[in-house]
Amino acid sequence: MIKRGLLILFSIALLFACESGEEEVNKPKRLIEKSTFVSLMVDLHVLEAHFHRLYLRPQMYVASLDSSSRLLFDKYDVTKDEFNENLNYYSAMPDTIYTIYESALDTINQRVAKGNVINQ
């Protein structure tokens, strides 16, 4: 299950990395530091993987995932809109978004190796 999630995360990273770098994206009003952004992405991915493992079909857990995601955004003192603005900003820079996703994957792999994916 974790391997499938990692494949999905890598596929998303590849998708964003392949987008044209010519698109001009304004710097967000509130730029989330890359290390914080990586941590938030890891936590969001682990949360989604947890719900997917329990329910298998996104239609069954979308409301719970949305509610839980809001708790994570609160934990990081970030709004969903700020997260999306930062994702768009970083995604416009292929090297940067690749590095962010690579860091997220490394973090998840380290957690899996330690047997402690959720609590870290």
C-alpha positions, 0 to 999 in steps of 0.5 A, spaced: 500 500 500 505 504 501 509 503 495 503 504 491 502 511 494 509 512 493 508 511 486 502 516 486 507 521 489 512 520 484 507 520 478 505 527 481 512 530 482 513 528 475 507 531 472 509 537 475 516 537 473 514 536 466 510 542 465 513 548 462 517 553 466 515 559 461 508 560 465 509 566 470 507 564 477 507 570 482 510 569 488 505 567 494 503 573 499 505 568 504 511 563 502 511 557 505 518 555 507 520 549 503 522 544 509 515 546 512 512 545 505 515 538 504 513 536 512 506 538 510 506 534 503 508 528 507 503 529 512 498 530 507 500 524 503 500 519 509 493 521 511 490 520 504 494 513 504 491 512 511 484 513 509 485 509 502 487 503 506 481 503 510 476 505 505 479 503 498 474 508 494 475 515 495 468 517 495 467 513 501 473 518 505 473 524 501 469 528 507 473 525 512 480 526 509 478 534 508 476 534 515 483 531 517 486 535 512 484 542 515 487 539 522 493 538 518 493 545 515 491 548 522 497 544 525 502 548 520 498 554 521 497 554 513 490 555 509 488 550 504 489 556 499 496 558 501 498 551 500 495 551 493 498 558 492 505 555 494 504 548 490 502 552 484 508 557 485 513 551 486 510 547 481 512 553 476 519 551 477 521 544 475 527 543 479 524 546 485 518 542 485 522 535 483 527 537 489 521 538 494 517 531 492 524 528 492 525 530 499 518 528 501 519 521 498 525 520 502 522 522 508 516 517 507 521 512 505 525 513 512 519 512 516 517 506 512 524 503 514 523 505 521 516 502 521 513 509 523 510 512 518 504 515 521 508 518 528 514 522 526 
